[in-house]
């Protein structure tokens, strides 16, 4: 079983995690941009029973753009947000991927709140967009079509299928 450690900048607040995440995602919403000071927030979601919490944390709660309450837990010494919990994913803990300090951490599986993504930000090639409540089906389709047309998705059929379809 995979064991991982996550910690704040000063190391006071830390997590030990056993097993794989159920979801790895990136969020482009404006609130996450404000919270992180970056153009994107990356998180790995784990079942709460996979996580052992260490150190002291302060909590801050806000309502997400989805309408669900989120509670962010951060270090009172250095201010780093390490994990959060939400009404939209009960029984799970989202952990900031950067707090693992592991360049080999798996890539996100999905991007959310794509309509707030900075135009200059390139996503990993196989990251599908996810519609949000404010995005209509036609807007989602247009977003997906533009990304497919731009070559953002790898051909997963394998080399022999690719070469035969090209002839």
C-alpha positions in Angstrom: 0.0 0.0 0.0 1.2 3.5 -0.9 2.1 5.8 2.0 2.4 9.5 1.6 3.2 12.5 3.8 1.9 16.0 3.4 3.0 19.0 5.4 2.7 22.8 5.6 5.7 25.1 4.9 7.0 25.0 8.4 6.2 21.3 9.0 4.0 21.9 12.1 0.8 20.7 10.4 1.2 17.4 8.7 -0.7 14.4 7.4 0.1 10.7 6.9 -2.0 9.0 4.2 -2.3 5.3 3.4 -3.5 4.2 -0.1 -4.4 5.9 -3.3 -6.6 9.0 -3.8 -10.1 8.5 -5.1 -9.8 11.6 -7.3 -7.1 14.0 -8.3 -8.4 17.2 -9.7 -7.6 20.8 -10.4 -9.9 23.7 -9.8 -10.0 26.9 -11.8 -12.7 28.7 -9.8 -12.0 32.3 -8.8 -12.2 31.5 -5.0 -9.5 28.9 -5.3 -7.4 31.3 -7.2 -7.8 33.9 -4.4 -7.2 31.2 -1.7 -4.0 29.9 -3.2 -2.6 33.0 -4.9 -2.1 30.9 -8.0 -4.2 30.5 -11.2 -5.2 26.9 -10.2 -5.7 24.7 -7.2 -4.7 21.1 -7.3 -6.1 18.5 -4.9 -6.1 14.8 -4.2 -9.2 13.4 -2.4 -8.9 10.6 0.1 -11.4 8.8 2.3 -11.1 10.3 5.8 -10.1 7.0 7.3 -7.0 7.0 5.1 -5.7 10.2 6.7 -3.9 10.6 10.1 -3.7 14.2 11.2 -0.8 15.7 13.1 -0.1 19.2 14.5 -2.5 22.1 15.1 -4.8 23.5 12.5 -7.0 26.6 12.2 -10.2 26.4 10.2 -11.9 28.8 7.8 -15.2 28.1 6.2 -16.8 29.5 3.0 -19.5 28.7 0.6 -18.2 27.3 -2.7 -19.4 28.5 -6.1 -21.4 25.2 -6.2 -23.3 26.3 -3.1 -21.7 23.7 -0.8 -19.9 24.7 2.4 -16.1 24.1 2.5 -13.9 24.1 5.6 -10.2 24.8 4.9 -7.6 23.7 7.5 -4.4 25.7 7.6 -1.3 26.0 9.8 -1.6 28.8 12.4 2.2 29.4 12.2 3.0 29.6 8.4 -0.6 29.9 7.0 -0.3 27.1 4.5 -3.7 25.4 3.6 -3.1 21.7 3.7 -6.5 20.1 3.5 -10.2 20.8 3.3 -13.5 19.1 3.7 -16.8 19.8 2.0 -20.5 19.1 2.0 -20.2 18.1 -1.6 -17.8 15.2 -0.7 -18.8 13.9 2.8 -16.4 11.4 4.3 -13.5 12.6 2.2 -10.6 15.0 2.7 -9.1 17.0 -0.1 -5.3 17.5 0.3 -3.3 20.2 -1.5 -1.0 18.3 -3.9 1.8 20.8 -3.4 1.9 19.9 0.3 3.2 16.4 -0.7 6.3 18.1 -2.2 6.5 15.1 -4.6 7.2 15.9 -8.3 6.1 12.3 -9.1 2.6 12.7 -7.6 0.0 11.4 -10.2 -1.5 14.0 -12.6 -5.0 15.3 -12.2 -7.8 13.2 -13.7 -10.2 16.1 -14.1 -10.4 19.9 -14.2 -13.4 21.8 -12.8 -14.7 25.3 -13.2 -13.0 25.5 -16.6 -14.8 28.7 -17.6 -12.6 30.5 -15.1 -9.3 28.9 -16.4 -6.7 31.4 -17.6 -6.5 31.2 -21.4 -2.7 30.8 -21.3 -2.8 27.8 -18.9 -2.1 24.5 -20.6 -3.6 21.4 -19.1 -2.2 17.9 -19.1 -3.2 16.3 -22.4 -5.7 13.7 -21.1 -7.5 16.0 -18.6 -11.2 16.1 -19.5 -13.2 19.3 -18.6 -16.1 18.9 -16.2 -19.2 21.0 -16.6 -20.3 23.0 -13.6 -23.7 24.2 -12.7 -23.2 27.5 -14.5 -22.0 25.9 -17.8 -24.8 24.7 -20.2 -24.5 21.5 -22.2 -23.8 23.4 -25.4 -21.0 25.5 -23.6 -19.5 22.2 -22.3 -19.7 20.7 -25.7 -18.0 23.7 -27.3 -15.3 23.6 -24.7 -14.6 19.9 -25.2 -14.7 20.2 -29.0 -12.2 23.1 -29.0 -9.9 21.1 -26.8 -10.1 18.0 -28.9 -9.6 20.0 -32.1 -6.6 21.7 -30.6 -5.1 18.2 -29.9 -5.3 18.3 -26.1 -6.3 14.6 -25.9 -4.0 11.8 -26.7 -5.1 9.0 -29.0 -5.5 6.0 -26.7 -6.1 3.3 -29.3 -2.5 2.2 -29.5 0.2 2.6 -32.2 -1.3 0.0 -34.6 -4.8 1.5 -34.6 -3.3 5.0 -35.1 -1.2 4.0 -38.0 -4.0 2.1 -39.7 -6.5 5.0 -39.3 -4.0 7.5 -40.8 -3.8 5.6 -44.1 
